[in-house]
Structures are given as C-alpha cells and as structure tokens.
Amino acid sequence: MSNFANFAFKDEYARIVSKGDKLGEVEKIIDWECFRPILYPLFLNKTGLGGRPNYDEILMLKLLLLQQWYSLSDPELERQANDRISFRNFLNYPLKIPDHSTIWFFRERLVTAEISDKIWNELQRQIEEKGISITRGVIQDASFITSDPGHAKKDKPRGEEAQTRRSKDGKWSKKGNKSYFGYKIHTLIDKEYLMIRRFTTTPANVHDSKIDLSKKGETVYRDKGYFGVKPKASMDKTMKRATRNNPLKEKDNRRNRAISRTRSLVELPYAVIKRTFHGGHVLQTTAKRVHVKNLFSCLAYNLYRLKGLQQ
C-alpha cells in the first residue's frame, strides 16, 4: 500500500481515536523491539544474495496477537489487517500486509524453531521490570482445550502428510460424566495481579497433579485434583480430599473453603481465553502447534491484563 494511503489511514485514525482504542493503548505498554533478536533467526534471507525480502519480525508477531485477540482465521486476519484502521495503527502502518499463507508459514516456523519459551520469558522480564512481581503466592490449575478427534479409528495411524483435521497428539479424558478430546493448558498465575506467569500444554489425559509449575520459595494454591502430590513450592495450600475411611474433618472443610476463595481466581484467565478469545477449541493437529496457539492466548491475556493494571 502506498505512503499516501497510509497517510490517509493515519489521518482517519486521529479522528476516531477519541472514541477509545484498546489496541493503541496495548501497543505502548511493552518494548516490542526486545522480541526482535528472538525472532530474527527465523528468517534466513538476511544477506545480499537476492530474493524476496522478509516481512518485519515485529509485524508478524503482532499479527498473531491480533489473530488471537479477535479469533480470526489466517485469511480473515489478512483481510481485516488491510481493512481496519485500528489494526493498521497497531501494526505501525506497514506498506504491505502479509498474505494468509505467509502468516501460516511464520507460525509454523515458530513451531519448528521451538522458541516459545524465549518469547514468553521476554514478556515476563518486562512485566517484572514494571514492578509486577510475585509477592503473595501463586495459583495453579488446568483446563481442557478440545480438538477434533475425527472419524477414523483411534488405532489407525495418521501419516505426517495426511490432509485431515484429526488430531495427531490429542487424547481422550473424562471429568465427571463428560468426556473431552484434545489437550490441557496448565497455568500458574500470581495471586495479587492475576497475571499468567508460567504455562505448559499436555494431552488431555495427563492428570493435573503430574504437572507442577511452582518453584521453591513460593506459596501455591491448588484444588483437590492435586491432593496427595507435594509441590516444589515451599508452602503447600492444596485443598484436601476425603479418602476411604478418612472423611474430612470440620477444620479441613474450613481450610478448603479458605483456599477455594483464593484458588477460584485462577478461573479468570480461562474465562477470557475461552469466552473472549474463543481459544477453548483448536484446529491444530499436533501438541507443538497447540502449544504455540496457547502461547499467544497467554500473551494476549497478559497484555490486556497489564493494560488494565496500568490504568
């Protein structure tokens, strides 16, 4: 798109910004350039050997965040990034928007390069620099992220090149009387600011208690699903569960109620990710792809949460 067209976009944006622009506010709260060294190795065409130049790394990162915030497919993301003034302002008015296949390939590069932890750690570093530290304990929980099981029998092998939405790594699990197929996102948030501090992705059949995201020196709050498994945290605030011939005493019930009031705060990120970002069901077919999607769900949540804390 021409410089003149971008000038027109900027002029139009200046007239509508008075009505409020959340994206514009979010864009200013972190240093995006700090992500560039992390993403730079994904692009090989950095020499004078010719060929099509790569798109800006920060542009691609921001596009994936927009996709998560607004629950957009790759083609719809391409269309709206060209059409919406608030999107173009968030992207810093690029002369050209990548097409949907380029967006897909960039996301695949993130999957194969396995740099999710580096991206996540950089955001956490910037959050800590703002004085938003873990001071009053942490809360851990997990939630199902469903995917498509398909119609083939579960023991039928799935070829790497098969064009199907049947999940390769998803597993069945049951909670109560309801069955789920897919994955779990395990998160740990801080008690004071409700920011997601750590997360991981597993198949749905991995029990919550098998994943411990706490660290030594912390106080961790957990529900009954973690009962019986000692965390790495120095202080264990896990709700107790009755066992055979060992019913809970009244003091245990009081303790559970007190823990539950704090532990229930962990439901906020899941509510936002699933209801606002529509991230509770995925079309990705491998655990690594789902993990990258969960990465951007958690990034998107934390950035909006950070914006709210700074108001």
C-alpha positions as CSV (number, residue, x, y, z in Angstrom):
1,M,0.0,0.0,0.0
2,S,1.3,3.5,-0.9
3,N,2.6,6.1,1.6
4,F,-0.3,8.3,0.6
5,A,-2.8,5.6,1.6
6,N,-1.1,5.2,4.9
7,F,-1.2,8.9,5.4
8,A,-4.9,8.8,4.9
9,F,-5.2,5.9,7.4
10,K,-3.3,7.9,10.0
11,D,-5.4,11.0,9.4
12,E,-8.6,8.9,9.8
13,Y,-7.3,7.2,12.9
14,A,-6.6,10.6,14.5
15,R,-10.3,11.5,14.1
16,I,-11.6,8.3,15.7
17,V,-9.1,7.7,18.4
18,S,-11.1,10.0,20.8
19,K,-13.7,7.2,21.0
20,G,-11.1,4.9,22.5
21,D,-8.6,2.4,21.0
22,K,-7.6,-0.5,23.2
23,L,-5.1,-1.7,20.7
24,G,-3.4,1.6,20.6
25,E,-3.1,1.5,24.4
26,V,-1.8,-2.0,24.4
27,E,0.8,-1.2,21.8
28,K,2.5,1.3,24.0
29,I,2.9,-0.8,27.2
30,I,5.8,-3.0,26.3
31,D,9.0,-2.7,24.3
32,W,8.4,-4.7,21.1
33,E,11.9,-4.3,19.8
34,C,13.1,-6.7,22.6
35,F,11.4,-9.5,20.8
36,R,13.3,-8.9,17.5
37,P,16.6,-10.7,18.5
38,I,14.4,-13.8,19.4
39,L,12.5,-13.8,16.2
40,Y,15.5,-12.8,13.9
41,P,16.9,-16.4,13.5
42,L,13.5,-17.5,11.9
43,F,14.4,-15.5,8.8
44,L,17.2,-16.7,6.7
45,N,17.1,-14.2,3.9
46,K,19.2,-11.6,5.6
47,T,22.1,-11.4,3.0
48,G,22.7,-9.7,-0.2
49,L,22.1,-12.9,-2.2
50,G,18.8,-11.6,-3.6
51,G,15.3,-13.0,-3.3
52,R,12.2,-11.5,-1.8
53,P,12.8,-9.6,1.4
54,N,11.3,-10.9,4.6
55,Y,8.5,-9.2,6.5
56,D,9.3,-7.4,9.7
57,E,9.6,-9.7,12.6
58,I,7.6,-7.5,15.0
59,L,4.9,-7.1,12.3
60,M,4.5,-10.9,12.2
61,L,4.4,-11.2,16.0
62,K,1.7,-8.5,16.3
63,L,-0.4,-10.2,13.6
64,L,-0.5,-13.4,15.6
65,L,-1.6,-11.5,18.6
66,L,-4.4,-9.8,16.7
67,Q,-5.4,-13.2,15.4
68,Q,-5.7,-14.4,19.0
69,W,-7.5,-11.4,20.4
70,Y,-10.2,-11.4,17.7
71,S,-10.3,-15.1,16.9
72,L,-9.5,-14.8,13.2
73,S,-8.6,-17.3,10.6
74,D,-5.5,-16.6,8.6
75,P,-7.5,-15.3,5.5
76,E,-9.7,-13.2,7.7
77,L,-6.7,-11.8,9.6
78,E,-5.2,-10.8,6.2
79,R,-8.5,-9.1,5.2
80,Q,-9.1,-7.2,8.4
81,A,-5.4,-6.1,8.8
82,N,-5.8,-4.5,5.4
83,D,-9.2,-3.0,6.2
84,R,-9.3,-1.9,9.9
85,I,-7.7,1.4,10.8
86,S,-7.1,0.3,14.4
87,F,-5.3,-2.8,13.2
88,R,-3.0,-0.8,10.8
89,N,-2.2,1.6,13.7
90,F,-1.3,-1.3,16.0
91,L,0.9,-2.7,13.2
92,N,2.6,0.7,12.7
93,Y,1.2,1.2,9.2
94,P,3.2,-1.3,7.2
95,L,3.3,-0.6,3.5
96,K,2.2,-4.2,2.8
97,I,0.3,-6.8,4.8
98,P,1.5,-10.4,4.6
99,D,-1.0,-12.8,2.9
100,H,-2.6,-15.6,4.8
101,S,-0.1,-18.2,3.6
102,T,2.8,-16.1,4.9
103,I,1.2,-15.9,8.2
104,W,0.7,-19.6,8.3
105,F,4.4,-20.3,7.4
106,F,5.6,-17.8,10.1
107,R,3.5,-19.7,12.7
108,E,5.0,-23.0,11.5
109,R,8.5,-21.6,11.9
110,L,7.7,-20.7,15.5
111,V,6.6,-24.4,16.0
112,T,9.7,-25.9,14.4
113,A,12.2,-23.5,16.0
114,E,10.8,-24.1,19.5
115,I,11.4,-20.6,20.7
116,S,8.1,-20.2,22.6
117,D,9.9,-20.2,26.0
118,K,12.2,-17.3,24.8
119,I,9.2,-15.2,23.7
120,W,7.3,-16.0,26.9
121,N,10.4,-15.2,29.1
122,E,10.9,-11.9,27.5
123,L,7.4,-10.8,28.3
124,Q,7.8,-11.9,31.9
125,R,11.1,-10.0,32.1
126,Q,9.3,-6.8,31.0
127,I,6.5,-7.4,33.4
128,E,9.0,-7.8,36.3
129,E,10.7,-4.6,35.3
130,K,7.4,-2.8,35.8
131,G,7.4,-3.9,39.4
132,I,4.7,-6.5,38.9
133,S,6.4,-9.4,40.8
134,I,5.1,-12.5,42.6
135,T,4.7,-11.4,46.2
136,R,1.6,-13.0,47.7
137,G,1.7,-16.5,46.3
138,V,0.7,-18.3,43.1
139,I,-2.3,-20.4,42.0
140,Q,-2.1,-23.4,39.6
141,D,-4.9,-25.1,37.7
142,A,-5.6,-26.7,34.3
143,S,-8.3,-26.5,31.7
144,F,-9.3,-28.6,28.7
145,I,-8.5,-27.3,25.2
146,T,-10.6,-29.5,22.9
147,S,-9.8,-30.5,19.3
148,D,-11.3,-32.7,16.6
149,P,-11.0,-36.4,17.1
150,G,-12.1,-37.2,13.6
151,H,-14.0,-40.3,12.5
152,A,-11.1,-42.7,11.9
153,K,-10.5,-45.4,14.5
154,K,-8.1,-44.3,17.2
155,D,-5.6,-47.1,16.4
156,K,-5.4,-46.1,12.7
157,P,-2.0,-44.5,12.0
158,R,-2.0,-40.9,10.8
159,G,0.5,-40.1,8.1
160,E,2.6,-36.9,8.5
161,E,1.3,-35.6,5.2
162,A,-2.3,-36.6,5.7
163,Q,-4.7,-33.7,4.9
164,T,-7.0,-34.2,7.9
165,R,-8.2,-32.3,10.9
166,R,-8.0,-35.4,13.1
167,S,-5.7,-34.6,15.9
168,K,-2.4,-36.5,16.0
169,D,-1.5,-35.9,19.6
170,G,-4.8,-35.3,21.3
171,K,-6.1,-37.8,23.9
172,W,-9.4,-38.6,25.5
173,S,-10.1,-37.7,29.1
174,K,-13.2,-37.7,31.3
175,K,-14.3,-35.3,34.0
176,G,-17.4,-36.2,35.9
177,N,-19.8,-37.6,33.3
178,K,-18.4,-35.6,30.4
179,S,-15.6,-36.7,28.0
180,Y,-13.1,-34.4,26.4
181,F,-10.8,-35.0,23.5
182,G,-7.7,-32.9,22.9
183,Y,-5.3,-31.2,25.3
184,K,-4.9,-29.4,28.6
185,I,-3.4,-26.0,29.3
186,H,-1.8,-25.8,32.7
187,T,-1.3,-22.3,34.1
188,L,0.2,-20.7,37.1
189,I,-0.9,-17.1,38.0
190,D,0.2,-14.8,40.7
191,K,-2.3,-14.1,43.5
192,E,-2.0,-10.3,43.5
193,Y,-2.1,-9.3,39.9
194,L,-3.7,-12.4,38.3
195,M,-1.1,-12.5,35.5
196,I,-0.2,-15.8,33.9
197,R,3.4,-16.5,35.0
198,R,4.0,-20.0,33.7
199,F,2.1,-22.4,31.4
200,T,2.5,-25.6,29.6
201,T,0.5,-27.8,27.2
202,T,-0.2,-31.5,27.6
203,P,-2.5,-34.1,26.1
204,A,-5.9,-34.2,27.9
205,N,-5.2,-37.5,29.6
206,V,-2.3,-36.1,31.6
207,H,-3.6,-35.7,35.2
208,D,-3.3,-32.2,36.7
209,S,-1.1,-33.5,39.6
210,K,1.6,-34.6,37.1
211,I,2.4,-31.0,36.3
212,D,4.0,-28.8,38.9
213,L,4.7,-25.2,37.8
214,S,5.5,-23.9,41.2
215,K,9.0,-23.0,42.5
216,K,10.8,-23.2,45.8
217,G,10.1,-20.2,48.0
218,E,6.5,-19.8,46.7
219,T,3.2,-20.4,48.3
220,V,1.0,-22.4,45.9
221,Y,-2.8,-22.7,46.0
222,R,-4.4,-25.7,44.3
223,D,-7.7,-27.6,44.1
224,K,-8.4,-31.2,45.2
225,G,-7.1,-32.6,41.9
226,Y,-3.6,-32.1,43.2
227,F,-4.2,-33.7,46.6
228,G,-1.5,-36.1,47.7
229,V,1.3,-34.7,45.4
230,K,3.8,-32.4,47.1
231,P,4.7,-29.3,45.0
232,K,8.1,-27.8,44.6
233,A,6.7,-24.7,46.4
234,S,7.8,-24.1,50.0
235,M,4.3,-23.7,51.3
236,D,1.5,-26.1,50.1
237,K,-2.0,-24.7,50.0
238,T,-3.7,-27.6,48.3
239,M,-7.3,-28.4,49.2
240,K,-7.7,-31.7,51.0
241,R,-9.9,-34.5,49.7
242,A,-11.7,-37.2,51.6
243,T,-10.4,-40.8,51.1
244,R,-11.7,-44.2,52.0
245,N,-12.3,-44.4,55.7
246,N,-10.9,-40.9,56.2
247,P,-13.7,-38.3,55.9
248,L,-12.7,-34.7,56.1
249,K,-12.9,-33.1,59.5
250,E,-14.6,-29.7,60.0
251,K,-11.2,-27.9,60.3
252,D,-10.3,-29.4,56.9
253,N,-13.5,-28.1,55.4
254,R,-12.8,-24.7,56.8
255,R,-9.3,-24.8,55.4
256,N,-10.7,-25.9,52.0
257,R,-13.2,-23.0,51.9
258,A,-10.5,-20.5,52.7
259,I,-8.2,-21.9,50.0
260,S,-11.1,-22.1,47.5
261,R,-11.7,-18.3,47.8
262,T,-8.2,-17.7,46.6
263,R,-7.9,-20.6,44.2
264,S,-11.0,-19.7,42.3
265,L,-9.2,-16.6,41.0
266,V,-7.4,-18.8,38.5
267,E,-10.6,-19.1,36.5
268,L,-10.3,-15.6,35.2
269,P,-7.6,-16.3,32.6
270,Y,-9.6,-19.4,31.4
271,A,-12.8,-17.3,31.1
272,V,-11.0,-14.7,29.0
273,I,-9.1,-17.2,26.8
274,K,-12.2,-19.3,26.1
275,R,-15.1,-16.8,26.0
276,T,-13.4,-13.7,24.7
277,F,-10.6,-15.1,22.6
278,H,-12.6,-18.3,21.7
279,G,-9.4,-20.3,22.4
280,G,-11.1,-23.3,24.1
281,H,-11.2,-25.3,20.8
282,V,-8.3,-25.7,18.4
283,L,-8.0,-27.0,14.8
284,Q,-4.2,-27.6,15.2
285,T,-3.3,-31.3,14.9
286,T,-0.1,-31.6,17.0
287,A,0.8,-30.7,20.5
288,K,3.6,-28.3,19.4
289,R,1.1,-26.3,17.3
290,V,-1.4,-26.2,20.1
291,H,1.3,-25.0,22.5
292,V,2.2,-22.1,20.2
293,K,-1.5,-21.2,20.0
294,N,-1.7,-21.4,23.8
295,L,1.4,-19.2,23.9
296,F,-0.4,-16.4,22.1
297,S,-3.5,-16.9,24.2
298,C,-1.5,-16.3,27.3
299,L,0.4,-13.4,25.8
300,A,-2.8,-11.8,24.7
301,Y,-4.4,-12.2,28.1
302,N,-1.3,-10.8,29.9
303,L,-1.1,-7.8,27.7
304,Y,-4.7,-6.9,28.2
305,R,-4.4,-7.5,31.9
306,L,-1.2,-5.3,32.0
307,K,-3.1,-2.5,30.3
308,G,-5.9,-2.8,33.0
309,L,-3.3,-2.7,35.8
310,Q,-1.7,0.4,34.5
311,Q,-4.9,2.5,34.1
